[in-house]
Amino acid sequence: VRARDFIPQMKQPVFVSGEMFGRGMFLIMAGLFKKVVISDYISLNFVDRIFDNPTLYTGFENLMGVYAYALQIYCDFSGYSDMAIGIALLLGFRFNINFDSPYKSTSITEFWRRWHISLSSWLRDYLYISMGGNRKGKVRTYINLMLTMLIGGFWHGASLLFVLWGAWHGLLLVLHKWFRSIFPASKEVRSRWHWTNVLSIILTFNLVCIGWVFFRSPSMEVAKSVFSRIFTEFHPEIVWDFISGYANVLFFICLGFLLHFLPHRYSEGVARKIEMSPVPVKAFAFALLIVLVIQIKSSELQPFIYFQF
């Protein structure tokens, strides 16, 4: 949270309204659900197995593992943010949203406006704009974009894989900006679910998932194996065996993506119902969630992915 947003709030008398309390409770519950019920479960029961040894699995299973990791890291990161924002509300502070349904993005540029907003806005304001942004011509703009994402990748860790992840996103941002300079976006207002937007969402999601392979893999050999299995040993005939063997994991993967792609008004509706409900109802809902967490959680505490950065 930036000083200009936070320090003025520290100077005000502490006040927690009923709306803030209800919204805080909703965000804490949403964050817990994302982190423990979805992210940790699919990580321990599927994703970790794939990335521990991708050569033991078919290309189809590797691809499903990549998609599952895309959901895992989103639920882990956004769950962490939701809980932080919710706890802040209970203490009388308002923090800005940090994730805005990023997999609904129709372009890589939009993805970075929706993904980890506190980090992406910092990279934009303190690296990209500081290096000149788009004020010094097209070539310099492309170089600034590439350098910003390379530094962003390197910031995550001194690893070639993180640098490749940053370079991949830098390349995608450059290509998108170049493409838009040749084919400007249509002024026509289209529904988010117009067929052209749906195709753009699918393409953007898969391009982001390619980057997640570098981000998640413990070594370059593992990353190469994942791509190799997907493109050379796909074996779609094992789909039904996969569905029966990983029924519980698939349920939580489908549930996670369904909740992610639901229109924003549905989550807002649930949040408002919790805000307006009496305290005993809030307590009962929270208790039910805790029972669910206890039933699903692993025996060992799974730290937030972001703690390693």
C-alpha positions as CSV (number, residue, x, y, z in Angstrom):
1,V,0.0,0.0,0.0
2,R,1.5,3.4,-1.0
3,A,2.1,6.0,1.6
4,R,-0.2,8.6,0.0
5,D,-3.1,6.1,0.4
6,F,-2.2,4.8,3.9
7,I,-0.7,7.6,5.9
8,P,-3.7,10.0,5.7
9,Q,-5.9,7.2,7.1
10,M,-3.5,6.7,10.0
11,K,-4.1,10.4,11.0
12,Q,-7.9,9.9,11.2
13,P,-9.8,8.6,14.3
14,V,-10.2,4.8,14.1
15,F,-13.8,4.1,12.9
16,V,-15.2,0.7,11.7
17,S,-18.7,1.0,10.2
18,G,-21.1,-1.8,9.9
19,E,-20.4,-1.9,6.1
20,M,-16.6,-2.1,6.7
21,F,-17.1,-4.9,9.3
22,G,-19.3,-6.9,7.0
23,R,-17.1,-6.4,3.9
24,G,-14.1,-7.3,6.0
25,M,-15.7,-10.5,7.1
26,F,-16.6,-11.4,3.5
27,L,-13.1,-10.8,2.2
28,I,-11.5,-12.8,5.0
29,M,-13.9,-15.7,4.3
30,A,-13.3,-15.4,0.5
31,G,-9.5,-15.3,1.0
32,L,-9.6,-18.4,3.3
33,F,-11.7,-20.3,0.8
34,K,-9.4,-19.4,-2.1
35,K,-6.2,-20.3,-0.2
36,V,-7.1,-23.4,1.8
37,V,-10.1,-25.0,0.1
38,I,-9.0,-24.4,-3.5
39,S,-5.3,-23.5,-3.8
40,D,-3.8,-25.8,-1.2
41,Y,-6.0,-28.7,-2.2
42,I,-5.2,-28.7,-5.9
43,S,-1.5,-28.0,-5.1
44,L,-1.0,-30.9,-2.8
45,N,-3.1,-33.4,-4.7
46,F,-2.2,-32.6,-8.3
47,V,0.0,-29.6,-9.2
48,D,3.0,-30.6,-7.0
49,R,3.0,-34.1,-8.4
50,I,3.1,-32.9,-12.0
51,F,6.0,-30.4,-11.4
52,D,7.9,-32.8,-9.2
53,N,8.3,-35.2,-12.2
54,P,6.5,-34.3,-15.4
55,T,7.9,-37.2,-17.3
56,L,5.7,-39.6,-15.2
57,Y,2.6,-38.1,-16.7
58,T,1.1,-37.7,-20.2
59,G,1.1,-34.4,-22.1
60,F,-2.6,-34.0,-21.3
61,E,-2.0,-34.4,-17.6
62,N,0.9,-31.9,-17.8
63,L,-1.4,-29.4,-19.5
64,M,-4.0,-29.9,-16.9
65,G,-1.3,-29.4,-14.3
66,V,-0.3,-26.0,-15.9
67,Y,-4.0,-24.9,-15.9
68,A,-4.4,-26.0,-12.3
69,Y,-1.3,-24.0,-11.3
70,A,-2.7,-20.9,-13.0
71,L,-5.7,-21.3,-10.7
72,Q,-3.6,-22.2,-7.7
73,I,-1.3,-19.2,-7.9
74,Y,-4.3,-16.8,-8.5
75,C,-6.2,-18.2,-5.5
76,D,-3.1,-18.1,-3.3
77,F,-2.1,-14.5,-4.3
78,S,-5.6,-13.1,-4.4
79,G,-6.6,-15.0,-1.2
80,Y,-3.6,-13.5,0.6
81,S,-4.6,-10.0,-0.6
82,D,-8.3,-10.5,0.2
83,M,-7.5,-11.5,3.8
84,A,-5.1,-8.5,4.2
85,I,-7.7,-6.1,2.9
86,G,-10.4,-7.7,5.0
87,I,-8.3,-7.5,8.2
88,A,-7.4,-3.9,7.4
89,L,-11.2,-3.1,7.2
90,L,-11.7,-4.6,10.6
91,L,-9.0,-2.2,11.9
92,G,-10.5,0.8,10.2
93,F,-8.3,1.0,7.1
94,R,-9.3,0.8,3.4
95,F,-6.9,-0.8,1.0
96,N,-7.2,-0.8,-2.8
97,I,-8.2,-3.9,-4.7
98,N,-5.2,-6.0,-5.7
99,F,-6.7,-8.6,-8.2
100,D,-9.6,-7.9,-10.6
101,S,-10.5,-11.3,-12.2
102,P,-7.2,-11.3,-14.3
103,Y,-8.1,-14.4,-16.4
104,K,-11.0,-12.5,-17.9
105,S,-8.5,-10.3,-19.7
106,T,-8.8,-10.0,-23.5
107,S,-5.1,-9.0,-23.9
108,I,-1.8,-9.3,-22.0
109,T,-1.9,-5.5,-21.4
110,E,-5.3,-5.9,-19.7
111,F,-4.0,-8.8,-17.8
112,W,-1.3,-6.7,-16.2
113,R,-4.0,-4.1,-15.3
114,R,-5.9,-6.8,-13.4
115,W,-3.1,-9.0,-12.0
116,H,-1.3,-8.0,-8.7
117,I,-2.2,-4.4,-9.2
118,S,0.0,-3.1,-6.4
119,L,3.1,-4.7,-8.1
120,S,2.1,-4.0,-11.7
121,S,1.3,-0.3,-11.0
122,W,4.7,0.0,-9.1
123,L,6.5,-1.5,-12.1
124,R,4.7,0.9,-14.4
125,D,5.2,4.1,-12.3
126,Y,8.7,3.6,-11.0
127,L,10.4,1.6,-13.8
128,Y,8.5,2.0,-17.1
129,I,7.6,5.7,-16.8
130,S,10.9,6.5,-15.1
131,M,12.7,5.1,-18.1
132,G,10.7,7.3,-20.4
133,G,7.6,5.2,-20.9
134,N,6.1,5.8,-24.4
135,R,7.3,9.4,-24.6
136,K,10.4,8.7,-26.7
137,G,9.2,6.9,-29.8
138,K,8.1,3.4,-30.6
139,V,11.4,1.6,-30.4
140,R,12.3,3.2,-27.0
141,T,8.8,2.3,-25.8
142,Y,9.3,-1.4,-26.7
143,I,12.7,-1.4,-25.0
144,N,11.3,0.2,-21.9
145,L,8.5,-2.5,-21.8
146,M,11.0,-5.3,-22.2
147,L,13.4,-3.9,-19.5
148,T,10.6,-3.4,-17.1
149,M,9.4,-6.9,-17.3
150,L,12.9,-8.4,-17.2
151,I,13.6,-6.4,-14.0
152,G,10.2,-7.6,-12.7
153,G,11.1,-11.2,-13.4
154,F,14.6,-10.8,-11.8
155,W,13.0,-9.1,-8.7
156,H,11.2,-12.4,-8.0
157,G,14.6,-14.2,-7.6
158,A,18.0,-14.6,-9.0
159,S,17.0,-17.5,-11.3
160,L,17.0,-17.8,-15.1
161,L,13.5,-19.1,-14.9
162,F,12.2,-15.9,-13.4
163,V,14.1,-13.9,-15.9
164,L,12.5,-16.0,-18.7
165,W,9.1,-15.4,-17.2
166,G,9.7,-11.7,-17.2
167,A,11.1,-11.8,-20.7
168,W,8.1,-13.8,-22.0
169,H,5.7,-11.2,-20.6
170,G,7.8,-8.3,-21.9
171,L,7.8,-9.9,-25.4
172,L,4.0,-10.3,-25.2
173,L,3.5,-6.7,-24.1
174,V,5.7,-5.5,-26.9
175,L,3.9,-7.6,-29.5
176,H,0.5,-6.4,-28.3
177,K,1.5,-2.8,-28.4
178,W,3.0,-3.2,-31.9
179,F,-0.1,-5.1,-33.1
180,R,-2.4,-2.3,-31.8
181,S,-0.2,0.3,-33.5
182,I,-1.0,-1.5,-36.8
183,F,-4.6,-2.5,-36.1
184,P,-6.2,0.0,-33.7
185,A,-8.9,-1.4,-31.4
186,S,-12.4,-1.1,-32.7
187,K,-14.5,1.7,-31.2
188,E,-17.5,-0.7,-31.2
189,V,-18.7,-1.5,-27.7
190,R,-18.9,-5.3,-27.3
191,S,-20.1,-7.5,-24.5
192,R,-17.3,-9.2,-22.5
193,W,-18.6,-12.5,-23.8
194,H,-18.8,-11.5,-27.5
195,W,-17.2,-14.4,-29.5
196,T,-14.2,-12.3,-30.5
197,N,-13.6,-11.4,-26.8
198,V,-14.0,-15.0,-25.8
199,L,-11.3,-16.1,-28.3
200,S,-9.1,-13.3,-27.0
201,I,-9.6,-14.4,-23.4
202,I,-8.7,-18.0,-24.3
203,L,-5.6,-16.9,-26.2
204,T,-4.5,-14.6,-23.4
205,F,-5.0,-17.2,-20.7
206,N,-2.9,-19.8,-22.6
207,L,-0.1,-17.3,-23.2
208,V,-0.1,-16.5,-19.5
209,C,0.0,-20.2,-18.7
210,I,3.1,-20.6,-20.9
211,G,4.8,-18.1,-18.6
212,W,3.5,-19.9,-15.5
213,V,5.5,-23.0,-16.5
214,F,8.8,-21.0,-16.1
215,F,7.5,-19.4,-12.9
216,R,6.6,-22.7,-11.2
217,S,9.3,-25.1,-12.5
218,P,12.1,-25.8,-10.0
219,S,14.6,-26.2,-12.8
220,M,15.0,-25.6,-16.6
221,E,15.0,-29.3,-17.1
222,V,11.5,-29.6,-15.6
223,A,10.2,-26.7,-17.7
224,K,11.5,-28.4,-20.8
225,S,10.0,-31.7,-19.8
226,V,6.6,-30.1,-19.3
227,F,6.6,-28.5,-22.7
228,S,8.0,-31.7,-24.3
229,R,5.3,-33.9,-22.8
230,I,2.5,-31.5,-23.9
231,F,3.7,-31.3,-27.5
232,T,4.9,-34.8,-28.1
233,E,3.1,-37.2,-25.6
234,F,-0.3,-35.7,-25.3
235,H,-2.4,-38.9,-25.3
236,P,-6.0,-37.5,-25.2
237,E,-7.3,-41.1,-24.9
238,I,-6.6,-41.0,-21.1
239,V,-9.1,-38.2,-20.5
240,W,-11.8,-40.4,-19.0
241,D,-9.2,-42.2,-16.8
242,F,-8.0,-38.8,-15.7
243,I,-11.5,-37.6,-14.8
244,S,-12.2,-40.7,-12.7
245,G,-8.8,-40.6,-11.0
246,Y,-8.8,-37.0,-10.1
247,A,-12.5,-36.4,-9.6
248,N,-12.1,-34.3,-6.4
249,V,-9.3,-32.2,-7.8
250,L,-11.3,-31.5,-11.0
251,F,-14.3,-30.5,-8.9
252,F,-12.2,-27.8,-7.1
253,I,-10.5,-26.7,-10.3
254,C,-13.9,-26.3,-12.1
255,L,-15.3,-24.6,-9.0
256,G,-12.4,-22.2,-8.8
257,F,-12.6,-21.2,-12.5
258,L,-16.4,-21.0,-12.3
259,L,-16.3,-18.5,-9.4
260,H,-13.5,-16.6,-11.2
261,F,-15.5,-16.1,-14.4
262,L,-18.9,-15.4,-12.8
263,P,-20.0,-11.8,-13.3
264,H,-18.8,-9.4,-10.7
265,R,-22.4,-8.6,-9.6
266,Y,-22.7,-12.1,-8.1
267,S,-19.8,-11.7,-5.7
268,E,-21.0,-8.2,-4.9
269,G,-24.5,-9.6,-4.1
270,V,-23.0,-12.1,-1.7
271,A,-20.8,-9.5,-0.1
272,R,-23.8,-7.2,0.4
273,K,-25.9,-10.0,1.9
274,I,-23.1,-10.6,4.5
275,E,-22.8,-6.9,5.1
276,M,-26.5,-6.6,5.9
277,S,-26.9,-9.8,7.9
278,P,-26.9,-9.7,11.7
279,V,-23.7,-10.5,13.6
280,P,-24.9,-14.0,14.7
281,V,-25.5,-14.9,11.0
282,K,-22.0,-13.6,10.1
283,A,-20.5,-15.7,12.9
284,F,-22.4,-18.8,11.8
285,A,-21.2,-18.4,8.2
286,F,-17.6,-17.9,9.4
287,A,-17.9,-21.0,11.6
288,L,-19.2,-23.1,8.7
289,L,-16.2,-22.0,6.7
290,I,-13.8,-22.9,9.5
291,V,-15.3,-26.4,9.7
292,L,-14.8,-26.7,5.9
293,V,-11.2,-25.6,6.2
294,I,-10.5,-28.1,8.9
295,Q,-12.0,-30.9,6.9
296,I,-10.0,-30.1,3.7
297,K,-6.7,-28.6,4.9
298,S,-3.5,-30.7,4.8
299,S,-1.8,-31.9,7.9
300,E,1.1,-29.4,7.3
301,L,0.7,-25.6,7.0
302,Q,1.1,-24.5,3.4
303,P,2.8,-21.1,3.4
304,F,1.6,-18.4,1.0
305,I,3.5,-18.6,-2.3
306,Y,4.2,-14.9,-2.2
307,F,6.2,-15.3,1.1
308,Q,9.2,-16.5,-0.9
309,F,9.4,-13.1,-2.6
